Amino acid sequence: ENYREVPRRRYSSHPAYRLEGNYLPLGTGQVLHGYVNTNELKKVCHGYGVSITKYLAAVLVWSIWQEYLDGKPWTEPVVLNLPINLRAFFASETMANFFAVTMIGHLFRNPDISFETLLGKISRQMDRKIDKKRLEESISYNVSREKKWYLRVTPLVIKSAVLRVIFWLKDRAYTMTLSNIGPVQVEEPYRDEIERFHVIIGVSRRQPMKCTACAYGRELVITFASVFSDNHLQHRFMEKLHEDGISLKVEGNDPSAARKRDMYPRIRRGLG
C-alpha cells in the first residue's frame, strides 16, 4: 500500500566488526536485564540533547569499541542494526510486521574520540537516515524486486538459495542489533496488575548477542541476549549508564550454571 516508485536505496554489504567470544554449550544462553529509572535516563538524554534511542545506540557502540577493540583504531566499523517502526511514518493498521531497518555505526580511526563526539555523530546519522523520504526509498527497493516478472516466475528452490546468499551478505554488514520498542501502553484496568515487560530477541550465528529496550511506567528494561560465556560487554554498557548518573539494577541467569547444563540456571542480581 505504501509502495512508491522513487529512487531506491540499496543496503550496505560492507563487512562490519564481528563480536567473538567463548560460546556456551549448544542449546544454552544467557540473558541479562538492566532495570533503569526512566526519569533519570530522560534527564541524562536531555542534558546531551538527544533521544533515548540515540543515547542507547551511542553507549552500545562506545561499549563495543572499549571492550572488544580496547579503544584503538580499527579497520572495520562497529555497526548497529536498528529496526524502525514504519507505523510512525505511514498510515497502516496492519497486524503484521511493518518495519524497516537502518544501519547506525562508526569507523573508529581516532583513538582520542570522546563519547560526546561519538554521540553527536550517531545522533546526526539517525536524523539523516530515519526520515520518511529515506524509508520510502527502502520500501521502493524491497517491493520493486517482487514486481519483476522474471523473479516471479523463478522456481522457489532457486529463489530460496539466492535469498540465503543475499541475507548472508547483508547480515555481515552490522555488528549487532539494538531494538527499542519504546513505552508499552496498557489499558487502564490492567496497569496496576503488571510490574514490567521484557523483550528478548533470538540471537543468530552472525549475531551471537542482541540488545532490546522497552519502557513501562517509570522503568526502562534493557535486555541483552547472548550465547557467550562472559558478560563483559553487558557490564561495560551498564557501567557507562552508571557513570552518567543513571541508577540501575542488574538481573540475569548465571552463565556458569548454563555451562553445567543445569535445568534451571541460577538467578543473580546486583547493582550496576
Disulfide bonds with the S-S distance in Angstrom:
none
